[in-house]
Amino acid sequence: MNFVFAVIIGLVVGAVVGLVLRQRNSRAMLVGPVAGVVGSVVASVLATILGDPGYGWKEATLQVVLAAGAAAAAVYLVPGAAGSRGTAGAAD
């Protein structure tokens, strides 16, 4: 059940980050939710490794923080049409 919550939290947080940062990167709406899910699942695995019993507020908070961080980092690191320079699609 933790995995299901991790995916849901990651999608929601990633979509919000993608909406907020879409002016910075045109691909933010695609990259944000994917990176959010990855960050949230990593947080769930970390909470399990560190011994957090059950699903509680600590794991949920860690999922939100890592999902937002991963989504924001991915939006800034993945090149998009708005942030690219040069001629996109031109033959060299």
Rosetta blueprint (number, residue, H / E / L):
1 M L
2 N H
3 F H
4 V H
5 F H
6 A H
7 V H
8 I H
9 I H
10 G H
11 L H
12 V H
13 V H
14 G H
15 A H
16 V H
17 V H
18 G H
19 L H
20 V H
21 L L
22 R L
23 Q L
24 R L
25 N L
26 S L
27 R L
28 A H
29 M H
30 L H
31 V H
32 G H
33 P H
34 V H
35 A H
36 G H
37 V H
38 V H
39 G H
40 S H
41 V H
42 V H
43 A H
44 S H
45 V H
46 L H
47 A H
48 T H
49 I H
50 L L
51 G L
52 D L
53 P L
54 G L
55 Y L
56 G L
57 W H
58 K H
59 E H
60 A H
61 T H
62 L H
63 Q H
64 V H
65 V H
66 L H
67 A H
68 A H
69 G H
70 A H
71 A H
72 A H
73 A H
74 A H
75 V H
76 Y H
77 L H
78 V L
79 P L
80 G L
81 A L
82 A L
83 G L
84 S L
85 R L
86 G L
87 T L
88 A L
89 G L
90 A L
91 A L
92 D L
